[in-house]
Amino acid sequence: MLIAIVRGSVVSSQKDKKIENLKMLLLEKVDPKTLKGKGDFFVAIDTVGAGLDEIVLFASGSSARMTELTTDRPCDCVIMAIIDEYDINGKTIYKKDL
């Protein structure tokens, strides 16, 4: 699992039937210590209802097809959690405004 920030959405009117009705989001990998973007963008299927600027956990490769929503679908990247808070060495790095 890796950490990214949701930067936008991806809309496609023509797509394979196996990914119809699945929400696609544009993610940017971030440095977990600073939350600064790394300039590495990619598209992921959203299985948890993530929104713009949320910090999320994602999986890629064959692991992306192991969620309930993405099993047996042509998916290489999936968002499977929205991060509420995390720390490094006892120091809170990120805490979501709830």
Secondary structure, 3 states (H helix, E strand, C coil): CEEEEEEEEECCCCCCHHHCCCCEEEEEEECCCCCCEEEEEEEEEECCCCCCCCEEEEEEHHHHHHCCCCCCCCCCEEEEEECCEEEECCEEEEECCC
